[in-house]
Amino acid sequence: MPAKGFRRYIELFKHIKNPFEYILHKNERFKRSLIFTTKPNKIQFPVALPLYQVFKEIFLEDVYNIEAVVKQMPQKPVIIDIGANAGFFDVLILSKIKDAKIFAYEPIPRNTQQIKTVLDANPSIKDHVIVHQVAVTGTPAGKIDLYIESENDNSVIASIFSDFNSSNANKISVDTITLTDILLKNDLTEVDIMKVDCEGSEYDIFYNTDPALIRRAKMLLLEVHDLDEDKNNITAMHKFLVDIGYDLKHYPINNFCHAVEAVLKKQ
């Protein structure tokens, strides 16, 4: 379950070397980006005001239950990050497993620039994250429209659905790649973690990819959104993943979004 209340600060102290930057300077985030350093591996990264929702989900609420996940990883895990946003998940992983290799996919230019800026500022991790400025789909699509909060700033709830969030008042056209092509063109026969956070596109990605290819991922970390009462909801996604060979658990993040951890059953 996501950490709540005071427990969030316990998680912050676990992951961040300078937690008082957040605790003592919360009001300053309206004026400047706060600068954080991870631990045990030191990675320095800024958090601008629009990114605090994601920062809190990953570093305070710990929606990915990162310590338990890391214990299951090999020394050099291969990770696919679909919907990388500003790269906070990648930073957290590399702060725990310095030799991880991450294929990061994020379609919004301002967000991918943020990732690249952090990589440039931290040479120890620069070669461990390969950034692709594309959206991921299940069905080949060429270009798609994304509805985003701002063209000039970071966006955290971009979606292919115009009505996904009332804050998404802008539309951009972005290039795409299928999950099938990610796996085949990178010769990824085995993936330790596939993390997916793409505001409703998880259904197209999973329902329209060969299950044999999905099963190349030993662990799936997903955010699943309830969009309708037919196939695009947590109940249907749960059944789909169980049917193709995963054991999973999930819990609510909010009233329409769920965190899912799915582990491939041993053959």
C-alpha positions, -999 to 999 in steps of 0.1 A, spaced: 0 0 0 12 35 -6 27 51 25 3 76 42 7 102 68 40 102 89 51 70 72 57 90 40 85 108 58 101 75 68 102 66 31 117 100 23 145 95 48 151 60 33 156 73 -2 169 109 0 202 119 16 190 155 22 153 151 32 152 184 50 154 201 16 118 189 12 107 192 48 120 227 56 117 243 21 83 231 9 71 266 4 101 275 -17 91 250 -44 68 278 -58 99 299 -64 126 274 -74 134 238 -81 144 220 -50 176 198 -54 177 163 -40 204 137 -36 195 100 -34 211 73 -13 229 50 -10 241 57 -45 244 95 -49 223 109 -77 215 146 -77 183 158 -94 160 189 -94 123 188 -88 103 216 -104 69 226 -91 48 206 -118 67 174 -109 59 172 -72 30 149 -77 53 123 -93 81 130 -68 58 123 -38 44 91 -54 78 76 -59 99 90 -30 73 95 -2 44 72 -10 67 46 -25 40 33 -48 64 8 -64 74 -8 -30 110 -3 -42 129 -21 -14 109 -53 -19 114 -51 -57 151 -45 -54 156 -76 -33 143 -97 -62 166 -81 -88 199 -95 -101 231 -74 -100 226 -60 -135 188 -60 -142 173 -50 -175 144 -26 -171 119 -11 -195 103 22 -183 72 31 -203 60 65 -194 92 76 -178 80 112 -172 110 131 -157 129 99 -149 123 97 -111 117 59 -112 149 55 -130 168 76 -106 154 56 -77 163 23 -92 199 34 -100 202 48 -65 197 12 -53 212 -8 -82 240 11 -98 245 -14 -127 209 -15 -139 203 -9 -176 171 10 -183 153 16 -216 132 47 -209 103 58 -231 87 92 -227 69 112 -254 68 147 -240 98 168 -250 101 188 -218 101 156 -197 127 139 -218 149 170 -216 146 167 -178 159 131 -179 188 140 -202 197 170 -179 199 147 -149 220 121 -168 244 148 -180 248 161 -144 255 126 -130 281 108 -152 280 76 -131 245 69 -144 246 84 -179 254 52 -197 228 32 -178 196 50 -192 188 50 -229 161 76 -235 136 75 -263 113 104 -270 83 84 -282 50 71 -269 45 34 -266 15 16 -281 3 -20 -286 -11 -14 -321 12 3 -347 2 39 -349 28 61 -365 19 94 -347 -7 99 -321 -22 130 -303 -15 134 -267 -34 157 -244 -11 174 -219 -11 201 -192 14 225 -208 36 226 -239 61 248 -221 65 229 -188 67 194 -175 34 174 -177 26 145 -154 -9 133 -166 -6 133 -204 -30 109 -220 -43 98 -254 -78 105 -240 -90 141 -243 -112 138 -212 -87 119 -190 -80 150 -169 -95 185 -170 -59 200 -167 -49 186 -201 -58 217 -221 -31 213 -248 -26 188 -276 6 176 -292 14 151 -319 41 125 -309 59 96 -325 52 61 -313 68 27 -310 51 -6 -302 60 -27 -272 67 -55 -297 93 -34 -315 109 -24 -282 114 -60 -273 124 -73 -307 146 -45 -320 165 -43 -287 168 -81 -287 153 -82 -252 146 -118 -247 144 -114 -209 134 -83 -189 136 -80 -152 111 -52 -147 87 -36 -171 73 -5 -155 42 12 -172 27 45 -162 9 60 -192 -25 73 -181 -49 48 -198 -27 36 -227 -18 5 -206 -48 -13 -221 -38 -8 -257 -2 -18 -249 -11 -51 -231 -42 -62 -249 -26 -57 -284 8 -73 -277 15 -110 -281 13 -125 -246 44 -145 -254 63 -112 -257 48 -97 -226 60 -128 -207 96 -118 -215 91 -95 -185 96 -113 -152 80 -85 -132 54 -58 -142 50 -26 -122 19 -9 -135 -5 20 -128 -39 8 -140 -67 33 -145 -104 25 -143 -117 40 -176 -149 20 -182 -169 -10 -170 -160 -33 -199 -123 -42 -205 -106 -10 -194 -106 -14 -156 -85 -31 -129 -107 -62 -127 -103 -69 -165 -66 -62 -164 -62 -84 -134 -79 -113 -152 -59 -107 -184 -25 -108 -166 -35 -139 -146 -46 -156 -178 -13 -150 -195 8 -163 -166 13 -137 -138 6 -138 -101 -3 -103 -90 -14 -80 -63 -28 -45 -65 -40 -17 -43 -56 17 -49 -36 48 -53 -67 70 -56 -103 64 -66 -96 54 -102 -59 44 -103 -43 12 -90 -7 1 -84 -1 -34 -97 29 -57 -91 28 -88 -113 53 -116 -111 57 -142 -139 48 -176 -126 76 -202 -127 72 -227 -154 
